[in-house]
Amino acid sequence: MSSTAHLVLASQILGVAQTDFIKSFEVIIQLGAILAVVALYFKELIKNVRLWFKIVLAFLPSAILGFLLYDSIKARLLGNGIITALALIIGGAIFILIDKVKAIPQNNPNRYVDLDNISPVKLVAIGLAQSLAMIPGVSRSAASIFGGMLAGLNKNDAVKFSFFLAIPTMFAATTLGLYKSQLNFSQNEATLLLVGFVGSFVTALFAVKSFIKFVQKYTFLPFGLYRIAVGLFWFFAIIKI
């Protein structure tokens, strides 16, 4: 699921206006979740220097596009309920199809590519897939997992690499958000950011472990159905089309 979509949906249900601060809040607190990933995989990240070259290479497409399109995304996409709901529904349908697509090595184990030997071109392709998450409602993790599986990684490696890729991606997004805001937060807003940051960190510690265990045993079908249900609810109950 998309964390941004959940935040936007919660804001609309609670009647919270999509101000510049709220849009910044929705981006910045996600760094807490990424630090949880660092905490969980700290030893592996420290020992494997080659892994960081792969992470940085896959991160470049999002870094370039995010820098160029940040203002347009924040002004036109973040907080847009219709776009978010559509992205949820379309993404849910893709989730359901993932285990059926013959092009994905997950359905043809002889075509697996080991993470240690994946090519630079495929790493960039994973990064481009992740860039779709600049559209609110598109899950960053889902986009990069799907991109990784199309590139030849098995499901477990694709999920793990997606979490690793989130580290520079969300760090850069948070840094850019803070820079654009010029740290012009009131004391109350700063407190809200701190509370959201801590809550995001603690929640992610449990969510990451649970998610990995779940995908090792089951398909992505439940996530697809959930996204479609939330997207439809958004349309008919919140947007009221």
C-alpha positions in Angstrom: 0.0 0.0 0.0 1.1 3.6 -0.4 2.0 5.3 2.9 1.3 8.7 1.2 -2.1 7.5 0.2 -3.0 6.5 3.7 -1.8 9.9 5.0 -3.8 11.8 2.4 -6.9 9.7 3.0 -6.6 10.2 6.8 -6.3 13.9 6.2 -9.5 14.0 4.1 -11.5 11.8 6.5 -10.4 14.1 9.4 -11.0 17.3 7.4 -7.4 18.4 7.5 -6.7 20.9 4.8 -3.8 20.1 2.5 -1.6 23.0 3.4 2.1 23.3 2.6 3.0 22.1 6.0 0.7 19.0 5.8 2.2 18.1 2.4 5.7 18.5 3.9 4.7 16.4 6.9 3.5 13.6 4.7 6.9 13.4 3.2 9.2 14.1 6.1 7.8 11.7 8.7 8.5 8.8 6.3 12.2 9.2 7.1 11.4 7.6 10.4 10.3 4.4 8.7 13.5 4.4 6.6 15.6 4.7 9.7 13.8 1.6 11.0 15.0 -0.3 7.9 18.6 0.9 8.7 18.2 -0.3 12.2 16.9 -3.7 11.1 19.6 -4.3 8.4 22.5 -2.3 10.0 25.0 -5.1 10.0 24.3 -6.2 6.4 24.5 -2.6 5.2 27.8 -1.9 6.9 29.5 -5.1 5.8 28.4 -5.1 2.1 30.1 -2.2 0.4 29.2 -3.4 -3.1 25.5 -3.4 -2.1 25.7 0.4 -1.6 26.9 0.9 -5.2 23.9 -1.0 -6.4 21.6 1.0 -4.1 23.0 4.4 -5.3 22.8 3.4 -9.0 19.1 2.4 -8.6 18.4 5.5 -6.7 19.7 8.0 -9.4 16.5 8.0 -11.6 14.3 9.0 -8.6 16.9 11.5 -7.5 17.1 13.3 -10.8 13.3 13.2 -11.5 12.4 14.1 -8.0 14.7 17.2 -8.0 13.3 18.3 -11.4 9.7 17.7 -10.6 9.4 18.4 -6.9 7.5 21.7 -7.1 5.1 20.4 -9.7 4.4 17.2 -7.8 3.8 19.1 -4.5 1.6 21.6 -6.2 -0.5 19.4 -8.5 -0.4 15.8 -7.2 0.1 15.7 -3.4 -3.3 15.9 -1.8 -5.2 15.2 -5.1 -7.8 12.7 -4.0 -8.9 11.6 -7.5 -5.4 10.8 -8.7 -4.6 9.0 -5.5 -7.7 6.9 -5.6 -7.1 6.0 -9.3 -3.5 5.0 -8.5 -4.7 2.8 -5.7 -7.1 0.9 -7.9 -4.8 0.6 -10.9 -1.9 -0.5 -8.5 -4.2 -3.0 -6.9 -5.0 -4.6 -10.3 -1.3 -4.8 -11.0 -0.7 -6.5 -7.6 -3.3 -9.1 -8.5 -1.6 -9.7 -11.9 2.0 -9.9 -10.6 1.9 -13.6 -9.9 0.3 -14.3 -13.3 2.7 -12.4 -15.5 4.9 -14.9 -17.3 7.6 -12.3 -17.9 8.3 -12.3 -14.2 11.0 -14.8 -13.2 9.0 -15.5 -10.1 6.9 -17.7 -12.3 9.9 -19.2 -14.1 12.7 -19.9 -11.5 15.2 -20.7 -14.3 15.3 -16.9 -15.1 16.2 -15.7 -11.7 19.1 -13.1 -11.4 21.1 -13.0 -8.2 21.3 -9.7 -6.5 25.1 -9.9 -6.4 25.2 -10.2 -10.2 22.4 -8.0 -11.4 23.5 -5.6 -14.2 23.7 -1.8 -14.0 21.0 -1.5 -16.7 18.6 -3.5 -14.6 19.4 -1.5 -11.5 18.5 1.7 -13.4 15.3 0.0 -14.6 14.3 -0.7 -11.0 15.0 2.9 -10.1 12.8 4.1 -13.0 10.0 1.8 -11.7 10.4 3.3 -8.2 10.0 6.8 -9.8 6.4 6.0 -10.5 5.9 6.5 -6.7 6.1 10.2 -7.2 2.4 9.9 -8.1 0.5 9.8 -4.8 -1.2 6.4 -4.4 1.5 4.5 -6.1 3.4 2.5 -3.5 7.2 3.2 -3.6 7.9 -0.3 -2.3 5.4 -2.0 -4.6 6.8 -0.2 -7.7 10.4 -1.1 -6.8 9.5 -4.7 -5.9 7.6 -5.1 -9.2 10.5 -3.5 -11.0 13.0 -5.8 -9.3 10.9 -8.9 -10.1 10.7 -7.9 -13.8 14.5 -7.4 -13.7 14.9 -11.0 -12.7 15.1 -10.9 -8.9 13.2 -13.5 -6.9 10.4 -12.1 -4.7 12.5 -12.2 -1.4 15.5 -10.3 -3.0 13.2 -7.8 -4.7 11.4 -7.0 -1.4 14.7 -6.7 0.5 16.3 -4.5 -2.2 13.2 -2.3 -2.2 13.7 -1.6 1.5 17.4 -0.8 0.9 16.5 1.5 -2.0 14.1 3.4 0.3 17.0 4.6 2.4 18.6 7.1 0.0 15.3 7.8 -1.7 13.4 8.9 1.4 16.4 10.6 2.9 16.7 12.7 -0.2 13.0 13.4 -0.3 13.0 14.5 3.3 16.1 16.7 2.9 14.6 18.3 -0.2 11.3 18.9 1.7 13.2 20.5 4.6 15.2 22.7 2.2 12.2 23.8 0.2 10.3 24.7 3.5 13.4 26.6 4.7 12.7 25.0 8.1 10.0 27.6 8.5 8.0 25.6 11.0 6.2 26.9 14.1 6.9 25.3 17.5 3.7 23.4 17.2 4.4 22.2 13.7 7.9 21.1 14.8 6.4 19.1 17.6 3.9 17.4 15.2 6.8 16.5 12.9 8.8 14.9 15.9 5.7 12.9 17.0 5.0 11.7 13.5 8.7 10.8 13.0 8.9 8.7 16.1 5.5 7.1 15.4 6.7 6.2 11.9 9.9 4.7 13.2 8.3 2.5 15.8 5.5 1.3 13.5 7.9 0.5 10.7 10.0 -1.7 13.0 7.1 -4.1 13.3 5.7 -3.6 9.8 8.9 -4.4 7.9 9.4 -7.7 9.7 5.7 -8.7 9.3 5.7 -7.8 5.6 8.8 -9.9 4.8 7.3 -12.9 6.6 4.0 -12.4 4.8 5.4 -12.2 1.2 7.6 -15.3 1.9 4.5 -17.4 2.4 1.8 -15.7 0.4 1.1 -13.9 -2.9 0.4 -10.2 -3.3 -3.3 -10.9 -3.9 -4.5 -9.5 -0.5 -2.6 -6.3 -1.0 -4.2 -5.9 -4.5 -7.7 -6.4 -3.1 -7.0 -4.0 -0.2 -5.8 -1.3 -2.6 -8.8 -1.6 -4.8 -11.2 -1.6 -1.8 -9.6 1.5 -0.4 -9.6 3.2 -3.8 -13.3 2.5 -4.4 -14.1 3.7 -0.9 -12.2 6.9 -1.5 -14.2 7.5 -4.7 -17.7 6.9 -3.4 -17.4 7.9 0.3 -14.8 10.7 0.3 -14.8 12.2 -3.2 -18.5 11.3 -3.7 -18.4 10.9 -7.5 
